Amino acid sequence: EVNSDTLSFAEIQQICFSGEGHYLGSGNTLQVMQSEYIYPDFGDRDSPTVWEERGKPVMLQQAVEKTREILARPAPRHIADEIDALIRSEFPILLSPAAMGR
């Protein structure tokens, strides 16, 4: 729902003109962050201390592991074989149909 309350016009005005000049201390900011913000699948929100305690994992390694997990699954069959062939005739697709389970 979008209205003047959900857009927080009064709070924005108060913070900008007579408040601290930022929204970090606002109760509304925390509420919206918990209900509206979409956190990425890849990201490290730990503190530097916790990150170090976890062995300083590298984001690239997470991406490599996720890629391998996705590629290990059967390929979706949402594209008809004749469309797949047409796409392959127009573009240099390196992944063979056999590798995709076709």
N, C-alpha and C positions, 0 to 999 in steps of 0.2 A: 504494500500500500504506500502510495506517495502522496503526502500532504505537507502542510507547513510544519506540523509536529515531527513527522519522520525526517524531514529535511533539516530540522533543528535550526531554523532561522533565528529564533530568539537567542539560543545558546551561542550561535556563531557571532551574532551581534555583540553579546555580552563579552565573549572571550576576546574578540578583536578590538573593541573600543574601551573596555574597562577591566579586562581580565589579564591573564598572564601572557597572552599573545600566542599561545599554543593550546592544543586540544588534549595533550597527554594526560592531564590530571582530571579531565572531565569524565564523570560517571557515564555519560551518554557514549563517549568514545569507547570505553570498555565494553559496554553493552552491545554496541554495533559491531565491534571487532569480534565478539563471540557469536553473534547471530548472522552477520552479513558477509564477513570477510571470507574469501576462499583461500585456504592455505595451499600452496603448491605441493605436488607429490614429492618433488625433490627440493629439499631445503633443510637447513640445520638451524633450528631456533634455540639450540643449547647455548649456554654461556661459554666463553672461551675456556674456563676451568673445566667444565663438564666435557667439552669437546676434547681437551687434552687428556682427561681421564679415560675417555673412550678410545684412545689411541690415535687421535687426530685423523679420523677418517676423511678420505678425499672424495669430494662430490662426484668426480669422474668415475670412480669405482662403483658408486651407486648407480650411475647411468649405465655403465657396462653390464652390471648384474641385471638391471631391469630390461635392457635390450636382449640379453640372452634368454631371460624368462619369457619375453614376448615372442621371440623367434622360435622357442621350443614348443609353443602352442600350435595346434593346427591352424592353417591359414583360413580366414573366413571365406565363405563361398558366396558372397553377395554380388560378385561380378560374374556374369555368364561367360562360359568358355569362349564364345565367339567375340565378345567384347574384349576379353583379355587378349585374344589373338590380334584384334585390331589395334589395341593400345601398344602391344609389343611390336607391331609392324611400323608404328610411327615413332616410337621412342626406344632408346637403347637400354632396355631392362636387362640387368645382369643376373637377376635371380630367376633361375629356370622354373618353368611350370612344375616340373617334377619335384623341385625343392619346396614348392608350395603345396604339394600334395595333389596336384592336378593330373 
